[in-house]
């Protein structure tokens, strides 16, 4: 059996402290990188996305997805605005024409299903349009169509650069943990 001397124990302790310090520094840098460039959290404010997302829920959104891809119809996106961020659903893509007649969404003149919406929300979508979406911009709406501030009434078309991520997971409250698609 080998007995360590006091100097060997000090060297061993210094090595262990250094290894822990390196691990902590790497973890902090990795967390900062992931938070800045890949994933972040957002709190849903208001009821404009009911019944999909509720007031006070915390969601993780993917910030990197649109570096490689473009928003798709149905994506729940985080929109960066000067005063606050908004959570909305992409309805119309660049260069499409959007119109709602008698509670039916038409895209380029064709009726379009909205499987993510309960029948009640479809019935609360008032007539509007037709509107043509400019190149590089998107048309968004909240799922709670009756009260949502969206592309129809205040937000206008959303530039692609203002879409900062796609909502992926509800993480709070804990009993509601689920995917947001």
C-alpha positions in Angstrom: 0.0 0.0 0.0 1.3 3.4 -1.1 0.9 6.4 1.2 0.8 9.8 -0.5 3.0 12.5 0.8 1.7 16.0 1.6 3.2 17.5 -1.5 1.8 14.7 -3.7 -1.7 15.3 -2.2 -1.4 19.1 -2.9 -0.4 18.4 -6.5 -3.2 15.9 -6.9 -5.7 18.4 -5.3 -4.4 21.2 -7.7 -4.9 18.9 -10.7 -8.4 18.0 -9.6 -9.3 21.6 -9.0 -7.9 22.5 -12.5 -9.9 19.7 -14.1 -13.1 20.9 -12.5 -12.4 24.5 -13.4 -11.8 23.5 -17.1 -15.1 21.4 -17.1 -17.1 24.3 -15.6 -15.6 26.8 -18.1 -16.4 24.5 -21.0 -19.9 24.0 -19.7 -20.5 27.8 -19.4 -19.2 28.5 -22.9 -21.3 25.6 -24.4 -24.4 26.9 -22.6 -23.8 30.4 -23.8 -23.3 29.2 -27.4 -26.4 27.1 -27.3 -28.5 29.9 -25.7 -27.2 32.5 -28.2 -27.3 30.6 -31.4 -29.4 27.4 -31.1 -32.1 27.3 -28.4 -33.7 29.9 -26.2 -36.9 30.2 -24.1 -39.9 32.5 -24.4 -42.9 33.1 -22.3 -46.3 33.2 -24.0 -48.1 36.4 -23.2 -51.8 36.7 -23.8 -54.4 34.3 -25.3 -53.8 34.9 -29.1 -52.4 31.4 -29.6 -55.2 29.6 -27.6 -55.9 26.7 -27.6 -52.4 25.7 -28.9 -50.4 27.8 -26.4 -51.7 29.4 -23.2 -50.8 32.6 -21.4 -47.8 32.0 -19.1 -46.5 28.9 -20.8 -42.8 28.8 -21.4 -41.6 27.4 -24.7 -38.2 26.5 -26.1 -37.6 27.8 -29.6 -35.1 26.7 -32.1 -33.0 29.7 -33.3 -30.8 27.7 -35.7 -33.6 26.1 -37.8 -34.1 29.1 -40.2 -30.3 29.5 -40.8 -30.6 26.4 -42.9 -34.2 26.4 -43.9 -37.2 28.7 -44.4 -40.4 29.0 -42.4 -43.1 26.6 -43.6 -46.9 27.0 -43.4 -48.1 25.9 -40.0 -44.8 26.6 -38.2 -45.3 28.4 -34.8 -42.7 31.1 -34.9 -41.2 33.8 -32.7 -41.2 37.2 -34.3 -38.9 39.9 -33.1 -40.4 43.4 -33.0 -38.9 46.5 -31.5 -41.2 46.6 -28.4 -41.7 42.9 -27.8 -41.6 39.4 -29.4 -44.7 37.7 -30.7 -45.6 34.0 -31.1 -47.7 33.4 -34.2 -48.4 30.7 -36.8 -47.2 31.0 -40.4 -50.2 31.0 -42.7 -48.9 32.5 -45.9 -45.6 32.2 -47.7 -43.9 34.8 -49.9 -45.6 35.6 -53.2 -48.9 33.8 -52.2 -52.3 35.4 -52.1 -54.3 34.9 -48.9 -58.1 35.3 -48.5 -60.7 34.1 -46.0 -64.3 33.8 -47.3 -67.1 32.3 -45.1 -64.5 31.0 -42.6 -62.5 29.2 -45.2 -58.8 30.0 -45.8 -57.9 30.3 -49.5 -54.3 30.3 -50.6 -53.8 31.2 -54.3 -57.5 30.6 -54.7 -57.6 27.1 -53.3 -59.2 26.2 -50.0 -56.6 25.2 -47.4 -57.0 22.9 -44.4 -55.9 24.1 -41.0 -55.7 20.8 -39.0 -54.2 22.5 -36.0 -57.3 24.6 -35.4 -60.4 23.5 -33.7 -63.7 24.2 -35.6 -64.6 27.1 -33.2 -61.4 29.0 -34.1 -62.1 28.5 -37.8 -65.6 30.0 -37.3 -64.1 33.0 -35.7 -61.8 33.9 -38.6 -63.5 36.9 -40.3 -63.5 37.5 -44.0 -60.5 39.4 -45.3 -58.4 39.8 -48.4 -57.4 39.0 -50.9 -53.9 40.1 -50.0 -50.7 39.3 -51.9 -47.7 38.6 -49.7 -44.5 40.3 -50.9 -41.3 38.5 -51.7 -39.3 37.8 -48.5 -42.2 38.3 -46.2 -44.7 36.1 -44.4 -48.4 36.2 -43.3 -49.0 35.1 -39.7 -52.0 34.7 -37.5 -52.7 33.6 -34.0 -54.7 30.4 -33.4 -57.3 32.4 -31.4 -58.4 34.2 -34.5 -61.1 36.4 -32.9 -58.6 38.3 -30.7 -55.2 37.9 -32.2 -53.1 40.8 -33.3 -51.4 39.5 -36.4 -50.8 40.1 -40.1 -54.5 41.0 -40.6 -54.7 43.8 -38.1 -51.5 45.4 -36.7 -48.4 43.3 -37.3 -48.6 43.4 -41.1 -46.4 41.2 -43.2 -43.4 39.7 -41.4 -40.0 40.0 -42.9 -38.0 36.8 -42.9 -35.2 38.4 -40.8 -37.8 39.2 -38.1 -38.6 35.5 -37.6 -36.0 34.5 -35.0 -37.0 30.9 -34.4 -39.6 28.1 -34.4 -41.4 27.0 -31.2 -40.5 23.4 -30.4 -41.5 22.4 -26.9 -43.7 23.6 -24.0 -41.5 23.2 -20.9 -43.6 25.0 -18.3 -45.9 24.4 -16.5 -44.5 20.9 -16.1 -47.8 19.1 -16.4 -48.1 20.6 -20.0 -44.7 19.5 -21.3 -45.3 18.7 -25.0 -44.3 19.5 -28.6 -45.8 22.6 -30.0 -46.4 21.4 -33.6 
